[in-house]
């Protein structure tokens, strides 16, 4: 079992890091009481689907500083290898982040934020020395930190993929509100006006052949597929785990369905993404 403990200074980005691990298929727990850690691992080991765990532990839990060394030794004796990811940032950045979020520092009950930060640094100095990785997030945006986590733990993330949902739709029924990208294909020749094709839909081979035979279809597909292949790695780099691509024609029955299926087939062969297709308006009329 892959086991990662995320700890460090309050405001350094532990919650963001935990969400990044969750997006990459880890079973994640925030603020797990340290004394429950061995029992949690015991129960998790009985679930065959849980083989990667990331948990945040820090000074919010009163027993953490007192008990973490003993508990970690106990877990190590049971055969587990713990990786400790320690996050920190400069005092100036931490103060700014606390002011922006208007949250109270957990160790600054009767003092200033700076006093709380100084106390926390001292309390965590020993576990910082134990850390497998230490990262200063002072100059990281949320996206930067997510990318850092992905890059540094990629060897454990073989199943991590971008999920793509293709939505064929008709403009006369409205835009799909969940779409991240919209492509209008109403400029393509319309099978609706061709005798024998009107009653069919874009899954029928006769409709597919009709749309694909036009020169403008071939030129469009070349440029559109190239654009999508260029964009997908950039969305992944920004930490996006799902992408909804809407492809629309007038009624959502012919052209949008054909193009959505062509895009699915192309991406399935070219890239290792999870792809689904939703023919939203194919039965609408």
Secondary structure, 3 states (H helix, E strand, C coil): CEEEEEEECCCCCHHHHHHHHHHCCCEEEECCCHHHHHHHHHHHCCCCCCCEEEEECCCCCCCHHHHHHHHHHHHHHCCCCEEEEEEECCHHHHHHHHHHHCCCCCCCCCCCHHHHHHHHHHHCHHHHHHCCEEEECCCCCHHHHHHHHHHHCHHHCCCCCCEEEEEEEEHHHCCCCCCCEEEECCCCCCHHHCCCCCCCCCCCHHHHHHHHCCHHHHHHHHHHHHHHHHHHHHHHHCCCCEEEEEEEECCCCCHHHHHHHHHHHHHHHHCCCEEEEEECCCCCC
